[in-house]
Amino acid sequence: MSEFFDVVTPKEAIKKLLSKKNFPEMISEKINTVNSDSRILSQDIKSSINLPHFNRSSMDGYAIYASDSNGVSLSNPNYLEIIEEIKMGDVPKHTILTGKTSRIFTGGMIPKGSNAVIMEEDTEELGNNMIEIKKPVSIGENIIFSGEETKKGNIIINKGTKIRSQEIGSLLESGFTEIFVSKKPIIGVLSSGDELIPPENTLELGKIRDINTYTISNLINKSGGIAEIFPILPDDLNSQLNQAKKALQFCDMLIFSAGSSISYRDTTAEVINSLDKPGVIVHGISVKPGKPTILGLSGKKPIIGLPGNPVSSIMIFINIVKPILDKLNNHISVITKQIDCTLTEDISSQTGREDYVQVSISSTDQKILATPVFGKSNLINTLVNSDGFVTIPPETGGLYKNSIVKVKTYE
């Protein structure tokens, strides 16, 4: 088993696990595009057509031959004959020649011969199918050309993209009614501790309600996985090992809660090393809270040992487990929401360690403020009273009042 105090940085810890040649990648499955929100695309999507697939107007106005507007002004207008009205969905019947125009609406198809659209407000209807144009337009003005958005064969959405409403719209616009996405990983959650009881049980002296199972499961589901909850396990090696073996038969990844420190009762590392190799890869990360975190692999299945303290387990999930889960799920371009805030008081820290400090966010007329919310790592309400957290880098000894800090907000 790895030495507990042989700690590594968060980046090193993640890299050690992800760099293993047997780190897995989820298989693909085909689903309906309309049901793909928040799924991870497992193939590049190439446009099968030019988009838009015809030249169309970006304004309400008149499709004209641009040279008919050369030199016109309020005092020197030109006059054109209206030969047709083109609504959205119509295919124009006539070709625009000099001296002619077609009434057109936003999104309407540009008729042959036309190379510009003059906006309605720059014209005046005169009756008898005639208009007066009072402003010059250049070739291509107010026209969206075929292929301007994307050309046939171009990649419109990259593999690894997390699908949002706008991606669904783009896919359907291009005719993709079914797509391949990464299959959601099934992640087993195993909480252990003789002191734990289910949340619905009456609280007894010496006992605490298990909350980590449910906070972690919620984070898994929000992060693109499927949480599989197992019964609370006692502080017993054989019980935990047997349950882990059963869980690995159908789970893609396991997360243990508690049992990651160096206490004689903490058995997670021993359980992981009793499963398939390579076993424990990291035991101890230079962070606060969450130093005793364990990262390992059983064959091609990641296993994480989280500290039992609620704040520690949540912070380690966000900063360590989430990037691992993103890799497992083939998710790329992960951007964490951050807000620049002015710190309202000093925060001390220990060099050589990355600290995650909870803050609440408020605002004045001039500034957005971040106020530290201090508390022990076993107090869940520290997080309840927080809007996000700041990361103190290991090379600094803290952060100073009135400095600008980046707050990672909770979703």
C-alpha positions in Angstrom: 0.0 0.0 0.0 1.2 3.5 -0.8 2.5 5.6 2.2 -0.1 8.0 3.4 2.3 10.9 3.7 3.7 10.4 0.2 1.3 13.1 -1.0 1.1 14.5 -4.5 -0.6 17.6 -5.9 -4.2 17.4 -7.2 -2.9 17.7 -10.8 -0.3 15.0 -10.3 -2.9 12.8 -8.7 -5.3 13.1 -11.6 -2.5 12.6 -14.1 -1.1 9.5 -12.3 -4.5 7.8 -12.7 -5.4 9.0 -16.2 -2.0 8.2 -17.6 -2.4 4.5 -16.8 -2.6 2.6 -20.1 -5.6 0.6 -18.8 -7.7 3.7 -17.9 -11.0 2.9 -19.5 -13.2 4.7 -22.1 -16.9 4.4 -22.1 -18.5 2.6 -25.1 -21.0 4.4 -27.4 -24.8 4.0 -27.7 -27.2 5.5 -30.2 -30.0 7.7 -28.9 -32.6 10.1 -30.3 -31.2 13.6 -30.7 -34.2 15.2 -29.0 -33.4 13.2 -25.8 -29.7 14.0 -25.8 -29.5 17.0 -23.5 -26.4 16.8 -21.2 -25.1 13.7 -23.0 -21.5 13.5 -24.3 -21.1 13.2 -28.0 -18.9 10.2 -29.0 -18.3 11.1 -32.6 -17.5 14.2 -34.7 -20.6 15.5 -36.4 -20.1 16.6 -40.0 -22.6 18.6 -41.9 -24.3 16.7 -44.7 -25.4 19.9 -46.4 -24.5 23.6 -46.7 -26.1 25.6 -44.0 -28.1 27.5 -44.9 -28.8 25.5 -48.0 -30.0 28.5 -50.0 -29.3 32.2 -50.0 -31.7 34.0 -47.7 -32.6 37.5 -46.5 -31.5 38.7 -43.1 -34.0 41.5 -43.2 -37.5 42.5 -44.2 -37.2 44.5 -47.3 -36.8 44.2 -51.1 -34.5 41.9 -53.1 -32.8 44.1 -55.7 -30.0 44.2 -58.2 -27.4 46.2 -56.2 -26.3 48.5 -59.0 -29.9 49.9 -59.1 -29.1 51.6 -55.9 -25.8 53.2 -57.0 -25.8 57.0 -56.3 -29.3 57.1 -54.8 -30.1 59.3 -51.8 -33.1 61.0 -50.2 -32.8 63.8 -52.7 -32.0 61.5 -55.6 -34.1 58.2 -55.3 -34.6 55.5 -57.8 -37.8 53.7 -58.6 -38.3 49.9 -59.0 -41.2 47.7 -60.0 -42.4 45.0 -57.5 -42.8 41.8 -59.5 -43.4 39.3 -56.6 -43.8 38.9 -52.8 -41.5 36.2 -51.3 -42.6 34.8 -47.9 -40.7 32.4 -45.8 -41.0 28.9 -47.3 -41.7 30.2 -50.8 -39.5 29.5 -53.8 -39.2 32.6 -56.0 -40.8 32.4 -59.4 -39.2 35.4 -61.1 -35.6 36.5 -61.8 -34.6 40.0 -60.7 -33.5 42.2 -63.6 -32.5 45.9 -63.4 -35.4 48.1 -62.6 -37.2 45.2 -60.9 -37.6 44.0 -57.2 -39.3 41.4 -55.1 -40.8 42.1 -51.6 -39.0 39.7 -49.2 -39.3 38.8 -45.5 -36.6 37.8 -43.1 -35.5 34.2 -43.9 -37.0 34.3 -47.3 -35.2 32.8 -50.3 -33.3 35.3 -52.5 -34.5 35.2 -56.1 -32.2 34.6 -59.0 -30.6 37.8 -60.3 -30.7 39.6 -56.9 -27.5 40.3 -55.1 -28.6 42.6 -52.3 -31.6 43.3 -50.0 -32.5 46.9 -49.2 -34.2 47.3 -45.8 -37.9 48.2 -45.7 -37.2 51.5 -43.8 -35.0 52.7 -46.7 -37.8 52.5 -49.1 -41.3 53.9 -49.7 -44.2 52.2 -51.4 -45.8 54.4 -54.1 -48.7 52.2 -55.2 -49.1 50.6 -58.6 -46.4 48.0 -57.6 -43.7 50.6 -57.4 -41.3 51.6 -54.7 -38.8 54.4 -54.1 -35.4 53.4 -52.8 -33.5 56.1 -50.9 -30.2 54.5 -49.9 -27.4 52.6 -51.7 -26.6 49.0 -50.8 -23.6 47.0 -51.6 -23.4 43.6 -53.2 -24.3 40.9 -50.6 -25.8 43.4 -48.1 -28.5 41.8 -45.9 -28.0 38.4 -47.5 -27.0 35.2 -45.6 -25.3 33.1 -48.3 -25.6 29.3 -48.7 -22.8 27.7 -46.7 -22.1 30.8 -44.7 -22.9 29.1 -41.4 -21.2 25.8 -42.3 -20.2 24.0 -45.5 -21.0 20.4 -46.4 -18.4 18.1 -44.8 -17.3 20.6 -42.1 -17.4 19.4 -38.5 -20.2 21.3 -36.8 -19.9 19.6 -33.3 -16.8 17.9 -32.0 -16.6 14.5 -30.3 -16.6 15.0 -26.5 -19.0 17.9 -26.5 -21.6 18.0 -23.7 -24.8 18.5 -25.6 -27.0 21.6 -24.8 -30.2 22.9 -26.2 -28.3 24.8 -28.9 -26.4 21.6 -30.0 -29.7 19.8 -30.3 -31.0 22.6 -32.5 -27.9 22.5 -34.7 -28.1 18.7 -35.0 -31.7 18.7 -36.0 -31.2 21.5 -38.5 -28.6 19.3 -40.2 -31.0 16.3 -40.2 -29.3 14.3 -37.4 -32.3 12.7 -35.6 -30.1 10.0 -34.0 -26.6 10.4 -32.6 -23.9 8.3 -30.8 -23.1 9.4 -27.3 -20.9 7.9 -24.5 -22.9 5.4 -22.5 -23.4 6.8 -19.0 -21.0 5.1 -16.5 -22.6 3.3 -13.6 -20.8 4.4 -10.5 -21.2 2.4 -7.3 -21.3 4.4 -4.0 -20.2 2.5 -0.9 -20.3 4.2 2.4 -18.7 2.5 5.4 -18.7 3.1 9.2 -20.1 1.4 12.3 -21.4 4.7 13.3 -23.5 5.3 10.2 -27.3 4.8 10.1 -29.7 5.5 7.2 -31.1 9.1 7.1 -34.7 7.9 7.9 -33.6 6.2 11.2 -34.1 7.7 14.6 -30.8 9.2 15.7 -29.1 7.4 18.7 -26.2 8.4 20.8 -22.9 7.6 19.1 -24.5 7.3 15.7 -24.7 9.7 12.7 -26.9 9.8 9.7 -25.3 8.8 6.4 -25.4 11.8 4.1 -22.3 11.2 2.0 -24.0 8.4 0.0 -26.6 10.9 -1.2 -24.5 14.0 -1.7 -22.0 12.0 -3.7 -24.8 10.2 -5.7 -26.4 13.5 -6.6 -23.0 14.9 -7.8 -22.5 11.7 -9.9 -25.9 12.1 -11.6 -25.3 15.8 -12.3 -21.9 14.9 -13.7 -23.1 12.5 -16.4 -23.0 9.2 -14.5 -25.6 6.9 -13.0 -25.2 6.4 -9.2 -25.7 2.9 -7.9 -26.2 3.1 -4.1 -25.2 0.1 -1.9 -26.2 -0.6 1.7 -24.0 0.9 4.5 -21.0 -1.3 5.2 -19.5 -2.0 8.6 -15.8 -1.3 9.4 -14.9 -4.8 8.3 -12.4 -5.7 5.5 -14.1 -8.8 4.4 -17.6 -7.2 4.2 -16.2 -4.3 2.2 -14.2 -6.5 -0.1 -17.1 -8.8 -0.9 -19.4 -5.9 -1.6 -16.7 -4.3 -3.9 -16.3 -7.5 -5.9 -20.1 -7.8 -6.4 -20.3 -4.1 -7.4 -17.5 -4.4 -9.9 -19.4 -7.0 -11.8 -21.7 -4.3 -13.3 -20.3 -1.0 -12.2 -17.8 1.0 -14.3 -16.4 2.8 -11.3 -16.6 2.7 -7.5 -16.5 5.4 -4.9 -15.9 4.6 -1.3 -16.9 7.1 1.4 -14.8 7.0 4.6 -12.0 4.6 5.3 -9.2 6.5 3.5 -7.1 7.8 6.4 -4.5 5.9 8.4 -6.7 4.8 11.2 -6.7 1.0 12.0 -10.4 1.1 11.1 -9.9 2.6 7.7 -9.7 -0.2 5.2 -10.4 1.3 1.7 -6.7 1.1 0.5 -6.5 -2.5 1.7 -9.7 -3.4 -0.2 -8.5 -1.8 -3.4 -5.2 -3.6 -3.2 -7.1 -6.9 -2.7 -8.9 -6.5 -6.0 -7.4 -6.7 -9.5 -4.1 -4.9 -10.2 -2.8 -2.2 -10.3 -4.6 -1.3 -7.1 -3.8 1.9 -5.2 -2.1 4.5 -7.3 -2.4 7.6 -5.1 -2.9 7.7 -1.3 -2.7 11.2 -0.1 -3.2 14.5 -1.9 -1.7 17.9 -0.8 -5.1 19.6 -0.3 -7.3 20.9 2.5 -9.8 19.5 3.0 -9.4 16.0 1.6 -5.8 15.0 2.2 -6.4 11.2 2.7 -8.0 10.7 -0.7 -7.2 7.5 -2.5 -7.1 6.9 -6.3 -6.8 3.4 -7.8 -7.7 1.0 -10.5 -9.1 -2.5 -10.4 -8.3 -3.7 -13.9 -9.8 -1.0 -16.1 -12.2 0.3 -13.4 -11.4 3.4 -11.4 -11.9 3.2 -7.6 -11.9 6.4 -5.5 -11.6 6.5 -1.7 -13.1 9.7 -0.3 -12.7 11.0 3.2 -15.7 10.6 5.4 -16.1 14.2 6.3 -19.0 15.7 4.2 -17.2 18.9 3.2 -14.0 17.0 2.3 -15.9 14.4 0.2 -17.8 17.1 -1.8 -14.7 19.2 -2.4 -12.7 16.3 -3.5 -15.5 15.2 -5.8 -15.6 18.6 -7.5 -11.9 19.1 -7.8 -10.5 15.5 -8.3 -13.3 13.0 -9.1 -15.2 15.2 -11.6 -12.2 15.6 -14.0 -11.7 11.8 -13.8 -15.3 11.2 -14.5 -15.2 13.6 -17.5 -12.3 11.6 -18.9 -14.1 8.4 -18.4 -17.1 9.9 -20.1 -14.9 11.3 -23.0 -16.0 14.9 -22.1 -13.7 17.6 -23.4 -13.6 21.4 -23.0 -14.8 21.4 -19.4 -15.2 25.0 -18.2 -15.8 25.7 -14.6 -18.0 28.7 -13.8 -15.9 31.4 -12.0 -16.7 34.9 -10.8 -14.1 37.6 -10.1 -14.7 38.9 -6.6 -13.1 41.2 -4.0 -12.1 39.3 -0.9 -13.5 40.9 2.3 -10.9 39.5 4.7 -7.5 37.8 4.8 -7.3 34.0 4.5 -4.2 32.2 5.8 -2.9 29.0 4.3 0.0 26.6 4.5 2.5 26.7 1.6 2.9 23.4 -0.2 -0.8 22.6 0.0 -3.8 23.6 -2.1 -6.6 24.9 0.0 -10.3 25.1 -0.9 -12.0 27.8 1.1 -15.8 28.3 1.1 -17.1 31.8 0.4 -20.5 33.5 0.3 -21.0 36.1 -2.5 -22.7 39.5 -2.1 -22.6 42.7 -4.1 -22.4 46.5 -3.7 -23.0 49.1 -6.3 -19.3 48.9 -7.3 -18.1 45.3 -6.4 -18.9 41.7 -6.1 -17.7 40.5 -2.7 -16.5 37.1 -1.5 -16.7 36.5 2.3 -14.9 33.4 3.7 -17.2 30.9 5.4 -15.0 29.1 7.9 -15.9 25.7 9.4 -14.6 22.2 10.1 -14.7 19.7 7.3 -17.4 17.6 9.1 -19.9 20.5 9.1 -22.1 20.2 6.0 -23.8 23.6 6.7 -20.4 25.3 5.9 -21.3 24.4 2.3 -25.0 25.2 2.7 -24.0 28.8 3.7 -21.6 29.1 0.8 -22.0 30.1 -2.9 -18.7 28.7 -4.0 -15.0 28.4 -3.1 -11.7 30.0 -3.8 -8.6 27.9 -4.4 -5.4 29.0 -2.7 -2.4 27.8 -4.7 0.3 25.8 -2.8 3.0 28.3 -3.6 1.3 31.0 -1.6 0.8 31.5 2.1 -2.8 32.8 1.8 -4.9 35.5 0.2 -5.2 39.1 1.3 -8.2 41.3 2.0 -9.3 43.4 -1.0 -7.4 41.2 -3.5 -9.4 40.0 -6.6 -10.1 36.2 -6.4 -11.7 33.8 -8.7 -14.7 32.1 -7.1 -15.8 28.7 -8.5 -19.5 28.7 -8.0 -21.7 25.7 -7.1 -24.3 24.8 -9.6 
